[in-house]
Amino acid sequence: MLMEEDIKKAIMDFAEKSKKSKFYFKDMEKAVHKVIPDVKARIIKKAATALINEEKLIYFSTGSSTMYGMKGKGQIEDH
């Protein structure tokens, strides 16, 4: 059984190594699949949401699409 923690670690590894401060879910999903090939998108999304709730990742809405970013990396946050 896959642990959500493993998926969250894969997401955070990708976010830390990413050259971009913002990324699409599809890019994050591809990165997780390199580490954990058979995980479903819904489970990756759940792990990403958990990371947002833990304030490790943040959402960006461009109007037409939602992107993710690592908190404190390359963007100005509103408080």
Z-matrix of the N, CA and C atoms (Angstrom, degrees):
N
C 1 1.474
C 2 1.531 1 110.06
N 3 1.291 2 115.32 1 128.93
C 4 1.463 3 119.80 2 179.23
C 5 1.516 4 110.63 3 -73.27
N 6 1.291 5 114.75 4 139.32
C 7 1.459 6 119.37 5 177.91
C 8 1.527 7 108.72 6 -96.28
N 9 1.315 8 115.46 7 138.83
C 10 1.461 9 120.40 8 177.98
C 11 1.526 10 110.18 9 -57.06
N 12 1.347 11 116.43 10 -33.01
C 13 1.463 12 120.45 11 -179.85
C 14 1.530 13 111.70 12 -60.27
N 15 1.349 14 117.06 13 -38.12
C 16 1.466 15 121.00 14 178.80
C 17 1.521 16 110.58 15 -64.37
N 18 1.316 17 116.03 16 -40.52
C 19 1.460 18 120.84 17 179.99
C 20 1.529 19 109.62 18 -68.38
N 21 1.324 20 116.09 19 -42.99
C 22 1.468 21 120.05 20 179.03
C 23 1.533 22 110.23 21 -62.07
N 24 1.325 23 116.92 22 -38.82
C 25 1.466 24 120.69 23 178.22
C 26 1.529 25 110.12 24 -63.70
N 27 1.328 26 117.18 25 -43.35
C 28 1.462 27 121.22 26 178.72
C 29 1.531 28 111.05 27 -62.04
N 30 1.329 29 116.39 28 -40.32
C 31 1.471 30 120.79 29 178.37
C 32 1.529 31 109.97 30 -64.59
N 33 1.324 32 117.16 31 -46.20
C 34 1.464 33 121.17 32 -178.56
C 35 1.533 34 111.16 33 -66.18
N 36 1.329 35 117.46 34 -38.23
C 37 1.469 36 120.65 35 176.51
C 38 1.530 37 109.78 36 -60.15
N 39 1.333 38 115.24 37 -44.86
C 40 1.462 39 120.01 38 178.65
C 41 1.530 40 110.44 39 -62.41
N 42 1.331 41 116.84 40 -46.11
C 43 1.471 42 121.29 41 -177.65
C 44 1.530 43 110.87 42 -62.42
N 45 1.334 44 116.18 43 -38.99
C 46 1.469 45 120.20 44 -179.28
C 47 1.530 46 111.44 45 -69.98
N 48 1.330 47 116.87 46 -36.70
C 49 1.468 48 120.67 47 -176.62
C 50 1.525 49 112.83 48 -86.70
N 51 1.319 50 116.33 49 -16.57
C 52 1.462 51 120.70 50 -176.85
C 53 1.521 52 110.92 51 -60.77
N 54 1.329 53 115.25 52 137.13
C 55 1.474 54 120.57 53 177.98
C 56 1.532 55 110.12 54 -73.61
N 57 1.321 56 115.63 55 -23.79
C 58 1.462 57 120.40 56 -177.98
C 59 1.529 58 109.90 57 -97.92
N 60 1.321 59 115.59 58 149.68
C 61 1.469 60 118.94 59 178.54
C 62 1.527 61 111.55 60 -82.47
N 63 1.355 62 116.05 61 -18.64
C 64 1.470 63 120.30 62 178.47
C 65 1.520 64 108.24 63 -126.07
N 66 1.311 65 116.22 64 146.46
C 67 1.464 66 119.25 65 179.22
C 68 1.513 67 110.26 66 -148.73
N 69 1.328 68 114.61 67 155.98
C 70 1.459 69 121.31 68 179.27
C 71 1.519 70 110.63 69 -82.12
N 72 1.319 71 115.90 70 159.05
C 73 1.464 72 120.79 71 177.25
C 74 1.525 73 110.44 72 -57.71
N 75 1.346 74 117.11 73 -40.79
C 76 1.472 75 121.02 74 -178.77
C 77 1.534 76 111.39 75 -58.51
N 78 1.338 77 116.84 76 -40.10
C 79 1.475 78 120.08 77 178.71
C 80 1.524 79 110.48 78 -65.77
N 81 1.316 80 115.28 79 -42.21
C 82 1.464 81 120.87 80 178.92
C 83 1.530 82 109.83 81 -64.60
N 84 1.333 83 115.47 82 -42.24
C 85 1.462 84 120.75 83 179.78
C 86 1.536 85 110.97 84 -60.95
N 87 1.341 86 116.76 85 -43.94
C 88 1.473 87 121.33 86 178.26
C 89 1.519 88 110.75 87 -60.00
N 90 1.325 89 116.40 88 -43.08
C 91 1.469 90 120.89 89 -179.28
C 92 1.524 91 110.90 90 -63.75
N 93 1.324 92 117.25 91 -41.15
C 94 1.465 93 120.98 92 178.74
C 95 1.527 94 109.57 93 -65.68
N 96 1.331 95 117.16 94 -40.05
C 97 1.471 96 120.58 95 -179.64
C 98 1.521 97 112.74 96 -64.49
N 99 1.340 98 117.79 97 -25.34
C 100 1.467 99 120.27 98 176.09
C 101 1.522 100 110.23 99 -66.54
N 102 1.326 101 115.53 100 -33.84
C 103 1.468 102 121.23 101 -178.21
C 104 1.529 103 111.09 102 -90.85
N 105 1.325 104 115.93 103 -43.35
C 106 1.468 105 122.12 104 -177.85
C 107 1.529 106 107.07 105 -128.53
N 108 1.344 107 117.35 106 88.77
C 109 1.468 108 121.23 107 -169.63
C 110 1.527 109 116.75 108 -59.42
N 111 1.304 110 119.49 109 -33.47
C 112 1.469 111 119.43 110 -169.91
C 113 1.521 112 115.14 111 -102.95
N 114 1.318 113 117.81 112 16.24
C 115 1.465 114 119.74 113 -179.32
C 116 1.534 115 109.96 114 -78.20
N 117 1.320 116 115.68 115 139.81
C 118 1.471 117 121.27 116 -178.62
C 119 1.534 118 110.87 117 -81.18
N 120 1.326 119 114.99 118 149.41
C 121 1.470 120 121.61 119 -178.45
C 122 1.522 121 111.74 120 -55.91
N 123 1.327 122 115.99 121 -38.82
C 124 1.473 123 120.98 122 -178.50
C 125 1.536 124 110.72 123 -60.84
N 126 1.325 125 116.25 124 -37.39
C 127 1.475 126 120.62 125 -179.69
C 128 1.529 127 110.35 126 -72.84
N 129 1.336 128 116.55 127 -36.93
C 130 1.470 129 120.57 128 176.84
C 131 1.526 130 109.12 129 -64.19
N 132 1.327 131 116.04 130 -42.40
C 133 1.471 132 121.21 131 179.94
C 134 1.530 133 110.04 132 -61.89
N 135 1.334 134 116.19 133 -41.02
C 136 1.466 135 121.18 134 179.50
C 137 1.539 136 110.19 135 -63.49
N 138 1.331 137 116.16 136 -42.13
C 139 1.469 138 120.63 137 178.82
C 140 1.532 139 110.15 138 -65.62
N 141 1.341 140 116.91 139 -40.64
C 142 1.466 141 121.03 140 178.85
C 143 1.527 142 110.25 141 -63.55
N 144 1.326 143 116.54 142 -41.04
C 145 1.466 144 120.93 143 177.78
C 146 1.530 145 110.22 144 -63.11
N 147 1.318 146 116.65 145 -39.92
C 148 1.470 147 120.35 146 177.60
C 149 1.528 148 110.02 147 -62.06
N 150 1.337 149 117.01 148 -40.46
C 151 1.474 150 120.39 149 178.46
C 152 1.524 151 111.38 150 -66.16
N 153 1.324 152 116.91 151 -33.72
C 154 1.464 153 120.33 152 175.80
C 155 1.529 154 109.54 153 -67.04
N 156 1.327 155 116.07 154 -42.92
C 157 1.467 156 120.44 155 178.20
C 158 1.532 157 111.49 156 -63.67
N 159 1.326 158 116.27 157 -31.45
C 160 1.479 159 120.82 158 177.49
C 161 1.526 160 111.61 159 -83.12
N 162 1.336 161 115.97 160 -0.37
C 163 1.463 162 123.61 161 179.65
C 164 1.522 163 113.05 162 63.31
N 165 1.327 164 116.87 163 33.30
C 166 1.469 165 120.99 164 173.95
C 167 1.522 166 110.18 165 -96.63
N 168 1.330 167 115.33 166 -29.93
C 169 1.467 168 121.64 167 174.57
C 170 1.518 169 108.10 168 -120.45
N 171 1.325 170 115.60 169 158.68
C 172 1.460 171 120.17 170 174.18
C 173 1.525 172 109.27 171 -133.38
N 174 1.324 173 115.68 172 154.84
C 175 1.461 174 123.36 173 177.91
C 176 1.516 175 110.11 174 -87.54
N 177 1.316 176 115.51 175 147.94
C 178 1.460 177 121.62 176 166.98
C 179 1.500 178 106.22 177 -127.52
N 180 1.300 179 117.04 178 131.89
C 181 1.459 180 119.02 179 174.23
C 182 1.508 181 106.86 180 -110.78
N 183 1.326 182 116.31 181 125.20
C 184 1.460 183 120.68 182 179.12
C 185 1.521 184 109.86 183 -95.84
N 186 1.309 185 116.34 184 5.94
C 187 1.454 186 120.39 185 -176.73
C 188 1.513 187 110.49 186 98.81
N 189 1.329 188 116.03 187 -52.76
C 190 1.463 189 119.24 188 -178.64
C 191 1.531 190 111.66 189 -97.47
N 192 1.314 191 117.03 190 -23.00
C 193 1.459 192 118.63 191 -179.81
C 194 1.522 193 110.41 192 -146.63
N 195 1.311 194 114.76 193 161.69
C 196 1.456 195 120.41 194 178.35
C 197 1.515 196 108.11 195 -106.34
N 198 1.309 197 115.22 196 134.75
C 199 1.455 198 120.72 197 176.65
C 200 1.519 199 108.00 198 -120.66
N 201 1.307 200 114.58 199 163.31
C 202 1.458 201 121.19 200 177.78
C 203 1.517 202 108.56 201 -115.03
N 204 1.304 203 115.68 202 155.84
C 205 1.461 204 120.44 203 175.53
C 206 1.509 205 109.20 204 -148.67
N 207 1.322 206 114.98 205 157.90
C 208 1.451 207 119.57 206 177.85
C 209 1.520 208 108.03 207 -84.73
N 210 1.292 209 116.87 208 130.78
C 211 1.458 210 121.30 209 -177.49
C 212 1.532 211 109.81 210 -57.84
N 213 1.327 212 115.52 211 127.76
C 214 1.455 213 120.20 212 176.86
C 215 1.521 214 114.90 213 83.74
N 216 1.323 215 118.12 214 4.02
C 217 1.468 216 120.01 215 -179.31
C 218 1.521 217 110.99 216 -110.32
N 219 1.320 218 116.53 217 104.65
C 220 1.449 219 121.12 218 168.44
C 221 1.513 220 117.23 219 74.62
N 222 1.301 221 119.00 220 11.44
C 223 1.456 222 117.90 221 177.34
C 224 1.515 223 110.63 222 -142.85
N 225 1.299 224 114.21 223 160.42
C 226 1.468 225 120.10 224 178.39
C 227 1.518 226 106.97 225 -95.85
N 228 1.305 227 115.87 226 129.20
C 229 1.463 228 119.99 227 -178.30
C 230 1.515 229 110.16 228 -98.62
N 231 1.298 230 115.79 229 145.93
C 232 1.473 231 120.82 230 175.65
C 233 1.527 232 107.61 231 -89.70
N 234 1.300 233 114.62 232 138.81
C 235 1.478 234 118.72 233 174.99
C 236 1.496 235 109.66 234 -129.75
